[in-house]
């Protein structure tokens, strides 16, 4: 609240997510201030969550990985990609928001080409769930093989 004041609270004193979203997508300085607050906290939380795990690998869903400059925080980058028009339709349906709002969000994010350029692996999610599940299973096997050849860096012990 020290940065954004009470203008981002609703009548009940709770965070007005829609209002904050509107502000950060129309005010670049506000967005950068919010990112400067959140990104270090997100990275710390990632490290805290992964530390006790005793698994071959972990996947973090980080929508703004490239934009946050946190690419060095991970061993591999997996991009789940789809054509922009499909992405727009899916977000509109999921979030019940207008196309213009989705397009505004996409406009400040890294382009699909930029994300794919830093990716170690790419899953194309432009079909049905069965196809996506098959791709995920193939990738899971590759990740298990890759992790088996590496020292355990996810916390715990081997």
Phi and psi in radians as a Rosetta constraint file:
Dihedral C 1 N 2 CA 2 C 2 CIRCULARHARMONIC -1.087 0.35
Dihedral N 2 CA 2 C 2 N 3 CIRCULARHARMONIC -0.532 0.35
Dihedral C 2 N 3 CA 3 C 3 CIRCULARHARMONIC -1.537 0.35
Dihedral N 3 CA 3 C 3 N 4 CIRCULARHARMONIC -0.738 0.35
Dihedral C 3 N 4 CA 4 C 4 CIRCULARHARMONIC -1.874 0.35
Dihedral N 4 CA 4 C 4 N 5 CIRCULARHARMONIC -0.175 0.35
Dihedral C 4 N 5 CA 5 C 5 CIRCULARHARMONIC 1.243 0.35
Dihedral N 5 CA 5 C 5 N 6 CIRCULARHARMONIC -3.000 0.35
Dihedral C 5 N 6 CA 6 C 6 CIRCULARHARMONIC -1.354 0.35
Dihedral N 6 CA 6 C 6 N 7 CIRCULARHARMONIC -0.117 0.35
Dihedral C 6 N 7 CA 7 C 7 CIRCULARHARMONIC -1.112 0.35
Dihedral N 7 CA 7 C 7 N 8 CIRCULARHARMONIC -0.307 0.35
Dihedral C 7 N 8 CA 8 C 8 CIRCULARHARMONIC -1.713 0.35
Dihedral N 8 CA 8 C 8 N 9 CIRCULARHARMONIC 0.195 0.35
Dihedral C 8 N 9 CA 9 C 9 CIRCULARHARMONIC -1.841 0.35
Dihedral N 9 CA 9 C 9 N 10 CIRCULARHARMONIC 2.593 0.35
Dihedral C 9 N 10 CA 10 C 10 CIRCULARHARMONIC -1.521 0.35
Dihedral N 10 CA 10 C 10 N 11 CIRCULARHARMONIC -3.049 0.35
Dihedral C 10 N 11 CA 11 C 11 CIRCULARHARMONIC -1.075 0.35
Dihedral N 11 CA 11 C 11 N 12 CIRCULARHARMONIC -0.456 0.35
Dihedral C 11 N 12 CA 12 C 12 CIRCULARHARMONIC -1.564 0.35
Dihedral N 12 CA 12 C 12 N 13 CIRCULARHARMONIC 0.062 0.35
Dihedral C 12 N 13 CA 13 C 13 CIRCULARHARMONIC 1.449 0.35
Dihedral N 13 CA 13 C 13 N 14 CIRCULARHARMONIC 0.162 0.35
Dihedral C 13 N 14 CA 14 C 14 CIRCULARHARMONIC -1.630 0.35
Dihedral N 14 CA 14 C 14 N 15 CIRCULARHARMONIC 2.784 0.35
Dihedral C 14 N 15 CA 15 C 15 CIRCULARHARMONIC -1.058 0.35
Dihedral N 15 CA 15 C 15 N 16 CIRCULARHARMONIC 2.206 0.35
Dihedral C 15 N 16 CA 16 C 16 CIRCULARHARMONIC -1.552 0.35
Dihedral N 16 CA 16 C 16 N 17 CIRCULARHARMONIC 1.563 0.35
Dihedral C 16 N 17 CA 17 C 17 CIRCULARHARMONIC -1.038 0.35
Dihedral N 17 CA 17 C 17 N 18 CIRCULARHARMONIC -0.740 0.35
Dihedral C 17 N 18 CA 18 C 18 CIRCULARHARMONIC -1.116 0.35
Dihedral N 18 CA 18 C 18 N 19 CIRCULARHARMONIC -0.729 0.35
Dihedral C 18 N 19 CA 19 C 19 CIRCULARHARMONIC -1.154 0.35
Dihedral N 19 CA 19 C 19 N 20 CIRCULARHARMONIC -0.725 0.35
Dihedral C 19 N 20 CA 20 C 20 CIRCULARHARMONIC -1.145 0.35
Dihedral N 20 CA 20 C 20 N 21 CIRCULARHARMONIC -0.755 0.35
Dihedral C 20 N 21 CA 21 C 21 CIRCULARHARMONIC -1.013 0.35
Dihedral N 21 CA 21 C 21 N 22 CIRCULARHARMONIC -0.807 0.35
Dihedral C 21 N 22 CA 22 C 22 CIRCULARHARMONIC -1.040 0.35
Dihedral N 22 CA 22 C 22 N 23 CIRCULARHARMONIC -0.747 0.35
Dihedral C 22 N 23 CA 23 C 23 CIRCULARHARMONIC -1.155 0.35
Dihedral N 23 CA 23 C 23 N 24 CIRCULARHARMONIC -0.808 0.35
Dihedral C 23 N 24 CA 24 C 24 CIRCULARHARMONIC -1.275 0.35
Dihedral N 24 CA 24 C 24 N 25 CIRCULARHARMONIC -0.323 0.35
Dihedral C 24 N 25 CA 25 C 25 CIRCULARHARMONIC -1.645 0.35
Dihedral N 25 CA 25 C 25 N 26 CIRCULARHARMONIC -0.057 0.35
Dihedral C 25 N 26 CA 26 C 26 CIRCULARHARMONIC -2.022 0.35
Dihedral N 26 CA 26 C 26 N 27 CIRCULARHARMONIC -0.160 0.35
Dihedral C 26 N 27 CA 27 C 27 CIRCULARHARMONIC -2.295 0.35
Dihedral N 27 CA 27 C 27 N 28 CIRCULARHARMONIC 1.742 0.35
Dihedral C 27 N 28 CA 28 C 28 CIRCULARHARMONIC -1.057 0.35
Dihedral N 28 CA 28 C 28 N 29 CIRCULARHARMONIC -0.655 0.35
Dihedral C 28 N 29 CA 29 C 29 CIRCULARHARMONIC -1.107 0.35
Dihedral N 29 CA 29 C 29 N 30 CIRCULARHARMONIC -0.711 0.35
Dihedral C 29 N 30 CA 30 C 30 CIRCULARHARMONIC -1.115 0.35
Dihedral N 30 CA 30 C 30 N 31 CIRCULARHARMONIC -0.722 0.35
Dihedral C 30 N 31 CA 31 C 31 CIRCULARHARMONIC -1.086 0.35
Dihedral N 31 CA 31 C 31 N 32 CIRCULARHARMONIC -0.783 0.35
Dihedral C 31 N 32 CA 32 C 32 CIRCULARHARMONIC -1.127 0.35
Dihedral N 32 CA 32 C 32 N 33 CIRCULARHARMONIC -0.663 0.35
Dihedral C 32 N 33 CA 33 C 33 CIRCULARHARMONIC -1.122 0.35
Dihedral N 33 CA 33 C 33 N 34 CIRCULARHARMONIC -0.762 0.35
Dihedral C 33 N 34 CA 34 C 34 CIRCULARHARMONIC -1.098 0.35
Dihedral N 34 CA 34 C 34 N 35 CIRCULARHARMONIC -0.767 0.35
Dihedral C 34 N 35 CA 35 C 35 CIRCULARHARMONIC -1.085 0.35
Dihedral N 35 CA 35 C 35 N 36 CIRCULARHARMONIC -0.692 0.35
Dihedral C 35 N 36 CA 36 C 36 CIRCULARHARMONIC -1.123 0.35
Dihedral N 36 CA 36 C 36 N 37 CIRCULARHARMONIC -0.511 0.35
Dihedral C 36 N 37 CA 37 C 37 CIRCULARHARMONIC -1.374 0.35
Dihedral N 37 CA 37 C 37 N 38 CIRCULARHARMONIC -0.824 0.35
Dihedral C 37 N 38 CA 38 C 38 CIRCULARHARMONIC -1.368 0.35
Dihedral N 38 CA 38 C 38 N 39 CIRCULARHARMONIC -0.757 0.35
Dihedral C 38 N 39 CA 39 C 39 CIRCULARHARMONIC -1.029 0.35
Dihedral N 39 CA 39 C 39 N 40 CIRCULARHARMONIC -0.786 0.35
Dihedral C 39 N 40 CA 40 C 40 CIRCULARHARMONIC -1.106 0.35
Dihedral N 40 CA 40 C 40 N 41 CIRCULARHARMONIC -0.630 0.35
Dihedral C 40 N 41 CA 41 C 41 CIRCULARHARMONIC -1.184 0.35
Dihedral N 41 CA 41 C 41 N 42 CIRCULARHARMONIC -0.675 0.35
Dihedral C 41 N 42 CA 42 C 42 CIRCULARHARMONIC -1.120 0.35
Dihedral N 42 CA 42 C 42 N 43 CIRCULARHARMONIC -0.760 0.35
Dihedral C 42 N 43 CA 43 C 43 CIRCULARHARMONIC -1.094 0.35
Dihedral N 43 CA 43 C 43 N 44 CIRCULARHARMONIC -0.753 0.35
Dihedral C 43 N 44 CA 44 C 44 CIRCULARHARMONIC -1.072 0.35
Dihedral N 44 CA 44 C 44 N 45 CIRCULARHARMONIC -0.720 0.35
Dihedral C 44 N 45 CA 45 C 45 CIRCULARHARMONIC -1.158 0.35
Dihedral N 45 CA 45 C 45 N 46 CIRCULARHARMONIC -0.677 0.35
Dihedral C 45 N 46 CA 46 C 46 CIRCULARHARMONIC -1.015 0.35
Dihedral N 46 CA 46 C 46 N 47 CIRCULARHARMONIC -0.840 0.35
Dihedral C 46 N 47 CA 47 C 47 CIRCULARHARMONIC -1.107 0.35
Dihedral N 47 CA 47 C 47 N 48 CIRCULARHARMONIC -0.688 0.35
Dihedral C 47 N 48 CA 48 C 48 CIRCULARHARMONIC -1.134 0.35
Dihedral N 48 CA 48 C 48 N 49 CIRCULARHARMONIC -0.733 0.35
Dihedral C 48 N 49 CA 49 C 49 CIRCULARHARMONIC -1.229 0.35
Dihedral N 49 CA 49 C 49 N 50 CIRCULARHARMONIC -0.613 0.35
Dihedral C 49 N 50 CA 50 C 50 CIRCULARHARMONIC -1.437 0.35
Dihedral N 50 CA 50 C 50 N 51 CIRCULARHARMONIC -0.424 0.35
Dihedral C 50 N 51 CA 51 C 51 CIRCULARHARMONIC -0.930 0.35
Dihedral N 51 CA 51 C 51 N 52 CIRCULARHARMONIC -0.807 0.35
Dihedral C 51 N 52 CA 52 C 52 CIRCULARHARMONIC -1.456 0.35
Dihedral N 52 CA 52 C 52 N 53 CIRCULARHARMONIC -0.046 0.35
Dihedral C 52 N 53 CA 53 C 53 CIRCULARHARMONIC -1.228 0.35
Dihedral N 53 CA 53 C 53 N 54 CIRCULARHARMONIC 2.482 0.35
Dihedral C 53 N 54 CA 54 C 54 CIRCULARHARMONIC -2.160 0.35
Dihedral N 54 CA 54 C 54 N 55 CIRCULARHARMONIC 1.209 0.35
Dihedral C 54 N 55 CA 55 C 55 CIRCULARHARMONIC -2.326 0.35
Dihedral N 55 CA 55 C 55 N 56 CIRCULARHARMONIC 2.779 0.35
Dihedral C 55 N 56 CA 56 C 56 CIRCULARHARMONIC -1.124 0.35
Dihedral N 56 CA 56 C 56 N 57 CIRCULARHARMONIC -0.617 0.35
Dihedral C 56 N 57 CA 57 C 57 CIRCULARHARMONIC -2.777 0.35
Dihedral N 57 CA 57 C 57 N 58 CIRCULARHARMONIC 2.833 0.35
Dihedral C 57 N 58 CA 58 C 58 CIRCULARHARMONIC -2.313 0.35
Dihedral N 58 CA 58 C 58 N 59 CIRCULARHARMONIC 2.581 0.35
Dihedral C 58 N 59 CA 59 C 59 CIRCULARHARMONIC -2.070 0.35
Dihedral N 59 CA 59 C 59 N 60 CIRCULARHARMONIC 2.251 0.35
Dihedral C 59 N 60 CA 60 C 60 CIRCULARHARMONIC -1.890 0.35
Dihedral N 60 CA 60 C 60 N 61 CIRCULARHARMONIC 2.294 0.35
Dihedral C 60 N 61 CA 61 C 61 CIRCULARHARMONIC -1.509 0.35
Dihedral N 61 CA 61 C 61 N 62 CIRCULARHARMONIC 1.899 0.35
Dihedral C 61 N 62 CA 62 C 62 CIRCULARHARMONIC -2.188 0.35
Dihedral N 62 CA 62 C 62 N 63 CIRCULARHARMONIC 1.581 0.35
Dihedral C 62 N 63 CA 63 C 63 CIRCULARHARMONIC -1.006 0.35
Dihedral N 63 CA 63 C 63 N 64 CIRCULARHARMONIC -0.562 0.35
Dihedral C 63 N 64 CA 64 C 64 CIRCULARHARMONIC -1.949 0.35
Dihedral N 64 CA 64 C 64 N 65 CIRCULARHARMONIC 0.639 0.35
Dihedral C 64 N 65 CA 65 C 65 CIRCULARHARMONIC -0.986 0.35
Dihedral N 65 CA 65 C 65 N 66 CIRCULARHARMONIC -0.881 0.35
Dihedral C 65 N 66 CA 66 C 66 CIRCULARHARMONIC -1.160 0.35
Dihedral N 66 CA 66 C 66 N 67 CIRCULARHARMONIC -0.795 0.35
Dihedral C 66 N 67 CA 67 C 67 CIRCULARHARMONIC -1.133 0.35
Dihedral N 67 CA 67 C 67 N 68 CIRCULARHARMONIC -0.545 0.35
Dihedral C 67 N 68 CA 68 C 68 CIRCULARHARMONIC -1.445 0.35
Dihedral N 68 CA 68 C 68 N 69 CIRCULARHARMONIC -0.151 0.35
Dihedral C 68 N 69 CA 69 C 69 CIRCULARHARMONIC 1.242 0.35
Dihedral N 69 CA 69 C 69 N 70 CIRCULARHARMONIC 0.426 0.35
Dihedral C 69 N 70 CA 70 C 70 CIRCULARHARMONIC -1.784 0.35
Dihedral N 70 CA 70 C 70 N 71 CIRCULARHARMONIC 0.245 0.35
Dihedral C 70 N 71 CA 71 C 71 CIRCULARHARMONIC -0.981 0.35
Dihedral N 71 CA 71 C 71 N 72 CIRCULARHARMONIC -0.594 0.35
Dihedral C 71 N 72 CA 72 C 72 CIRCULARHARMONIC -1.222 0.35
Dihedral N 72 CA 72 C 72 N 73 CIRCULARHARMONIC -0.148 0.35
Dihedral C 72 N 73 CA 73 C 73 CIRCULARHARMONIC -1.405 0.35
Dihedral N 73 CA 73 C 73 N 74 CIRCULARHARMONIC -0.122 0.35
Dihedral C 73 N 74 CA 74 C 74 CIRCULARHARMONIC -2.220 0.35
Dihedral N 74 CA 74 C 74 N 75 CIRCULARHARMONIC 2.741 0.35
Dihedral C 74 N 75 CA 75 C 75 CIRCULARHARMONIC -1.435 0.35
Dihedral N 75 CA 75 C 75 N 76 CIRCULARHARMONIC -0.597 0.35
Dihedral C 75 N 76 CA 76 C 76 CIRCULARHARMONIC -2.447 0.35
Dihedral N 76 CA 76 C 76 N 77 CIRCULARHARMONIC 2.691 0.35
Dihedral C 76 N 77 CA 77 C 77 CIRCULARHARMONIC -2.053 0.35
Dihedral N 77 CA 77 C 77 N 78 CIRCULARHARMONIC 2.118 0.35
Dihedral C 77 N 78 CA 78 C 78 CIRCULARHARMONIC -1.886 0.35
Dihedral N 78 CA 78 C 78 N 79 CIRCULARHARMONIC 2.183 0.35
Dihedral C 78 N 79 CA 79 C 79 CIRCULARHARMONIC -1.920 0.35
Dihedral N 79 CA 79 C 79 N 80 CIRCULARHARMONIC 2.218 0.35
Dihedral C 79 N 80 CA 80 C 80 CIRCULARHARMONIC -1.724 0.35
Dihedral N 80 CA 80 C 80 N 81 CIRCULARHARMONIC 2.006 0.35
Dihedral C 80 N 81 CA 81 C 81 CIRCULARHARMONIC -2.066 0.35
Dihedral N 81 CA 81 C 81 N 82 CIRCULARHARMONIC 2.739 0.35
Dihedral C 81 N 82 CA 82 C 82 CIRCULARHARMONIC -2.763 0.35
Dihedral N 82 CA 82 C 82 N 83 CIRCULARHARMONIC 2.820 0.35
Dihedral C 82 N 83 CA 83 C 83 CIRCULARHARMONIC -1.004 0.35
Dihedral N 83 CA 83 C 83 N 84 CIRCULARHARMONIC 2.523 0.35
Dihedral C 83 N 84 CA 84 C 84 CIRCULARHARMONIC -0.957 0.35
Dihedral N 84 CA 84 C 84 N 85 CIRCULARHARMONIC -0.737 0.35
Dihedral C 84 N 85 CA 85 C 85 CIRCULARHARMONIC -1.086 0.35
Dihedral N 85 CA 85 C 85 N 86 CIRCULARHARMONIC -0.697 0.35
Dihedral C 85 N 86 CA 86 C 86 CIRCULARHARMONIC -1.129 0.35
Dihedral N 86 CA 86 C 86 N 87 CIRCULARHARMONIC -0.760 0.35
Dihedral C 86 N 87 CA 87 C 87 CIRCULARHARMONIC -1.028 0.35
Dihedral N 87 CA 87 C 87 N 88 CIRCULARHARMONIC -0.789 0.35
Dihedral C 87 N 88 CA 88 C 88 CIRCULARHARMONIC -1.065 0.35
Dihedral N 88 CA 88 C 88 N 89 CIRCULARHARMONIC -0.835 0.35
Dihedral C 88 N 89 CA 89 C 89 CIRCULARHARMONIC -1.066 0.35
Dihedral N 89 CA 89 C 89 N 90 CIRCULARHARMONIC -0.736 0.35
Dihedral C 89 N 90 CA 90 C 90 CIRCULARHARMONIC -1.140 0.35
Dihedral N 90 CA 90 C 90 N 91 CIRCULARHARMONIC -0.766 0.35
Dihedral C 90 N 91 CA 91 C 91 CIRCULARHARMONIC -1.159 0.35
Dihedral N 91 CA 91 C 91 N 92 CIRCULARHARMONIC -0.730 0.35
Dihedral C 91 N 92 CA 92 C 92 CIRCULARHARMONIC -1.015 0.35
Dihedral N 92 CA 92 C 92 N 93 CIRCULARHARMONIC -0.765 0.35
Dihedral C 92 N 93 CA 93 C 93 CIRCULARHARMONIC -1.208 0.35
Dihedral N 93 CA 93 C 93 N 94 CIRCULARHARMONIC -0.749 0.35
Dihedral C 93 N 94 CA 94 C 94 CIRCULARHARMONIC -1.162 0.35
Dihedral N 94 CA 94 C 94 N 95 CIRCULARHARMONIC -0.801 0.35
Dihedral C 94 N 95 CA 95 C 95 CIRCULARHARMONIC -1.730 0.35
Dihedral N 95 CA 95 C 95 N 96 CIRCULARHARMONIC -0.091 0.35
Dihedral C 95 N 96 CA 96 C 96 CIRCULARHARMONIC 0.935 0.35
Dihedral N 96 CA 96 C 96 N 97 CIRCULARHARMONIC 0.904 0.35
Dihedral C 96 N 97 CA 97 C 97 CIRCULARHARMONIC -2.150 0.35
Dihedral N 97 CA 97 C 97 N 98 CIRCULARHARMONIC 2.752 0.35
Dihedral C 97 N 98 CA 98 C 98 CIRCULARHARMONIC -1.283 0.35
Dihedral N 98 CA 98 C 98 N 99 CIRCULARHARMONIC 2.753 0.35
Dihedral C 98 N 99 CA 99 C 99 CIRCULARHARMONIC -0.956 0.35
Dihedral N 99 CA 99 C 99 N 100 CIRCULARHARMONIC -0.716 0.35
Dihedral C 99 N 100 CA 100 C 100 CIRCULARHARMONIC -1.048 0.35
Dihedral N 100 CA 100 C 100 N 101 CIRCULARHARMONIC -0.639 0.35
Dihedral C 100 N 101 CA 101 C 101 CIRCULARHARMONIC -1.208 0.35
Dihedral N 101 CA 101 C 101 N 102 CIRCULARHARMONIC -0.732 0.35
Dihedral C 101 N 102 CA 102 C 102 CIRCULARHARMONIC -1.097 0.35
Dihedral N 102 CA 102 C 102 N 103 CIRCULARHARMONIC -0.769 0.35
Dihedral C 102 N 103 CA 103 C 103 CIRCULARHARMONIC -1.110 0.35
Dihedral N 103 CA 103 C 103 N 104 CIRCULARHARMONIC -0.635 0.35
Dihedral C 103 N 104 CA 104 C 104 CIRCULARHARMONIC -1.130 0.35
Dihedral N 104 CA 104 C 104 N 105 CIRCULARHARMONIC -0.705 0.35
Dihedral C 104 N 105 CA 105 C 105 CIRCULARHARMONIC -1.138 0.35
Dihedral N 105 CA 105 C 105 N 106 CIRCULARHARMONIC -0.815 0.35
Dihedral C 105 N 106 CA 106 C 106 CIRCULARHARMONIC -1.104 0.35
Dihedral N 106 CA 106 C 106 N 107 CIRCULARHARMONIC -0.561 0.35
Dihedral C 106 N 107 CA 107 C 107 CIRCULARHARMONIC -1.137 0.35
Dihedral N 107 CA 107 C 107 N 108 CIRCULARHARMONIC -0.466 0.35
Dihedral C 107 N 108 CA 108 C 108 CIRCULARHARMONIC -1.724 0.35
Dihedral N 108 CA 108 C 108 N 109 CIRCULARHARMONIC -0.026 0.35
Dihedral C 108 N 109 CA 109 C 109 CIRCULARHARMONIC -1.625 0.35
Dihedral N 109 CA 109 C 109 N 110 CIRCULARHARMONIC 2.858 0.35
Dihedral C 109 N 110 CA 110 C 110 CIRCULARHARMONIC -1.051 0.35
Dihedral N 110 CA 110 C 110 N 111 CIRCULARHARMONIC 2.569 0.35
Dihedral C 110 N 111 CA 111 C 111 CIRCULARHARMONIC -1.234 0.35
Dihedral N 111 CA 111 C 111 N 112 CIRCULARHARMONIC 2.739 0.35
Dihedral C 111 N 112 CA 112 C 112 CIRCULARHARMONIC -0.952 0.35
Dihedral N 112 CA 112 C 112 N 113 CIRCULARHARMONIC -0.692 0.35
Dihedral C 112 N 113 CA 113 C 113 CIRCULARHARMONIC -1.090 0.35
Dihedral N 113 CA 113 C 113 N 114 CIRCULARHARMONIC -0.689 0.35
Dihedral C 113 N 114 CA 114 C 114 CIRCULARHARMONIC -1.168 0.35
Dihedral N 114 CA 114 C 114 N 115 CIRCULARHARMONIC -0.684 0.35
Dihedral C 114 N 115 CA 115 C 115 CIRCULARHARMONIC -1.162 0.35
Dihedral N 115 CA 115 C 115 N 116 CIRCULARHARMONIC -0.787 0.35
Dihedral C 115 N 116 CA 116 C 116 CIRCULARHARMONIC -1.113 0.35
Dihedral N 116 CA 116 C 116 N 117 CIRCULARHARMONIC -0.603 0.35
Dihedral C 116 N 117 CA 117 C 117 CIRCULARHARMONIC -1.099 0.35
Dihedral N 117 CA 117 C 117 N 118 CIRCULARHARMONIC -0.528 0.35
Dihedral C 117 N 118 CA 118 C 118 CIRCULARHARMONIC -1.664 0.35
Dihedral N 118 CA 118 C 118 N 119 CIRCULARHARMONIC -0.039 0.35
Dihedral C 118 N 119 CA 119 C 119 CIRCULARHARMONIC -1.344 0.35
Dihedral N 119 CA 119 C 119 N 120 CIRCULARHARMONIC 2.467 0.35
Dihedral C 119 N 120 CA 120 C 120 CIRCULARHARMONIC -1.509 0.35
Dihedral N 120 CA 120 C 120 N 121 CIRCULARHARMONIC -0.550 0.35
Dihedral C 120 N 121 CA 121 C 121 CIRCULARHARMONIC -2.442 0.35
Dihedral N 121 CA 121 C 121 N 122 CIRCULARHARMONIC 2.537 0.35
Dihedral C 121 N 122 CA 122 C 122 CIRCULARHARMONIC -2.313 0.35
Dihedral N 122 CA 122 C 122 N 123 CIRCULARHARMONIC 2.238 0.35
Dihedral C 122 N 123 CA 123 C 123 CIRCULARHARMONIC -1.888 0.35
Dihedral N 123 CA 123 C 123 N 124 CIRCULARHARMONIC 2.258 0.35
Dihedral C 123 N 124 CA 124 C 124 CIRCULARHARMONIC -1.721 0.35
Dihedral N 124 CA 124 C 124 N 125 CIRCULARHARMONIC 2.000 0.35
Dihedral C 124 N 125 CA 125 C 125 CIRCULARHARMONIC -1.840 0.35
Dihedral N 125 CA 125 C 125 N 126 CIRCULARHARMONIC 1.221 0.35
Dihedral C 125 N 126 CA 126 C 126 CIRCULARHARMONIC -2.102 0.35
Dihedral N 126 CA 126 C 126 N 127 CIRCULARHARMONIC 0.261 0.35
Dihedral C 126 N 127 CA 127 C 127 CIRCULARHARMONIC -2.290 0.35
Dihedral N 127 CA 127 C 127 N 128 CIRCULARHARMONIC -2.539 0.35
Dihedral C 127 N 128 CA 128 C 128 CIRCULARHARMONIC -1.586 0.35
Dihedral N 128 CA 128 C 128 N 129 CIRCULARHARMONIC 2.971 0.35
Dihedral C 128 N 129 CA 129 C 129 CIRCULARHARMONIC -1.119 0.35
Dihedral N 129 CA 129 C 129 N 130 CIRCULARHARMONIC -0.600 0.35
Dihedral C 129 N 130 CA 130 C 130 CIRCULARHARMONIC -1.057 0.35
Dihedral N 130 CA 130 C 130 N 131 CIRCULARHARMONIC -0.759 0.35
Dihedral C 130 N 131 CA 131 C 131 CIRCULARHARMONIC -1.113 0.35
Dihedral N 131 CA 131 C 131 N 132 CIRCULARHARMONIC -0.776 0.35
Dihedral C 131 N 132 CA 132 C 132 CIRCULARHARMONIC -1.101 0.35
Dihedral N 132 CA 132 C 132 N 133 CIRCULARHARMONIC -0.767 0.35
Dihedral C 132 N 133 CA 133 C 133 CIRCULARHARMONIC -1.033 0.35
Dihedral N 133 CA 133 C 133 N 134 CIRCULARHARMONIC -0.708 0.35
Dihedral C 133 N 134 CA 134 C 134 CIRCULARHARMONIC -1.082 0.35
Dihedral N 134 CA 134 C 134 N 135 CIRCULARHARMONIC -0.812 0.35
Dihedral C 134 N 135 CA 135 C 135 CIRCULARHARMONIC -1.055 0.35
Dihedral N 135 CA 135 C 135 N 136 CIRCULARHARMONIC -0.727 0.35
Dihedral C 135 N 136 CA 136 C 136 CIRCULARHARMONIC -1.122 0.35
Dihedral N 136 CA 136 C 136 N 137 CIRCULARHARMONIC -0.745 0.35
Dihedral C 136 N 137 CA 137 C 137 CIRCULARHARMONIC -1.098 0.35
Dihedral N 137 CA 137 C 137 N 138 CIRCULARHARMONIC -0.727 0.35
Dihedral C 137 N 138 CA 138 C 138 CIRCULARHARMONIC -1.084 0.35
Dihedral N 138 CA 138 C 138 N 139 CIRCULARHARMONIC -0.806 0.35
Dihedral C 138 N 139 CA 139 C 139 CIRCULARHARMONIC -1.135 0.35
Dihedral N 139 CA 139 C 139 N 140 CIRCULARHARMONIC -0.687 0.35
Dihedral C 139 N 140 CA 140 C 140 CIRCULARHARMONIC -1.003 0.35
Dihedral N 140 CA 140 C 140 N 141 CIRCULARHARMONIC -0.773 0.35
Dihedral C 140 N 141 CA 141 C 141 CIRCULARHARMONIC -1.092 0.35
Dihedral N 141 CA 141 C 141 N 142 CIRCULARHARMONIC -0.721 0.35
Dihedral C 141 N 142 CA 142 C 142 CIRCULARHARMONIC -1.126 0.35
Dihedral N 142 CA 142 C 142 N 143 CIRCULARHARMONIC -0.695 0.35
Dihedral C 142 N 143 CA 143 C 143 CIRCULARHARMONIC -1.170 0.35
Dihedral N 143 CA 143 C 143 N 144 CIRCULARHARMONIC -0.670 0.35
Dihedral C 143 N 144 CA 144 C 144 CIRCULARHARMONIC -1.079 0.35
Dihedral N 144 CA 144 C 144 N 145 CIRCULARHARMONIC -0.761 0.35
Dihedral C 144 N 145 CA 145 C 145 CIRCULARHARMONIC -1.119 0.35
Dihedral N 145 CA 145 C 145 N 146 CIRCULARHARMONIC -0.774 0.35
Dihedral C 145 N 146 CA 146 C 146 CIRCULARHARMONIC -1.076 0.35
Dihedral N 146 CA 146 C 146 N 147 CIRCULARHARMONIC -0.806 0.35
Dihedral C 146 N 147 CA 147 C 147 CIRCULARHARMONIC -1.147 0.35
Dihedral N 147 CA 147 C 147 N 148 CIRCULARHARMONIC -0.574 0.35
Dihedral C 147 N 148 CA 148 C 148 CIRCULARHARMONIC -1.116 0.35
Dihedral N 148 CA 148 C 148 N 149 CIRCULARHARMONIC -0.464 0.35
Dihedral C 148 N 149 CA 149 C 149 CIRCULARHARMONIC -1.599 0.35
Dihedral N 149 CA 149 C 149 N 150 CIRCULARHARMONIC 0.080 0.35
Dihedral C 149 N 150 CA 150 C 150 CIRCULARHARMONIC -2.046 0.35
Dihedral N 150 CA 150 C 150 N 151 CIRCULARHARMONIC 2.676 0.35
Dihedral C 150 N 151 CA 151 C 151 CIRCULARHARMONIC -1.157 0.35
Dihedral N 151 CA 151 C 151 N 152 CIRCULARHARMONIC 2.656 0.35
Dihedral C 151 N 152 CA 152 C 152 CIRCULARHARMONIC -1.226 0.35
Dihedral N 152 CA 152 C 152 N 153 CIRCULARHARMONIC 1.976 0.35
Dihedral C 152 N 153 CA 153 C 153 CIRCULARHARMONIC -1.951 0.35
Dihedral N 153 CA 153 C 153 N 154 CIRCULARHARMONIC 0.199 0.35
Dihedral C 153 N 154 CA 154 C 154 CIRCULARHARMONIC -1.724 0.35
Dihedral N 154 CA 154 C 154 N 155 CIRCULARHARMONIC 0.267 0.35
Dihedral C 154 N 155 CA 155 C 155 CIRCULARHARMONIC 1.658 0.35
Dihedral N 155 CA 155 C 155 N 156 CIRCULARHARMONIC 3.010 0.35
Dihedral C 155 N 156 CA 156 C 156 CIRCULARHARMONIC 1.158 0.35
Dihedral N 156 CA 156 C 156 N 157 CIRCULARHARMONIC -2.789 0.35
Dihedral C 156 N 157 CA 157 C 157 CIRCULARHARMONIC -2.284 0.35
Dihedral N 157 CA 157 C 157 N 158 CIRCULARHARMONIC 2.825 0.35
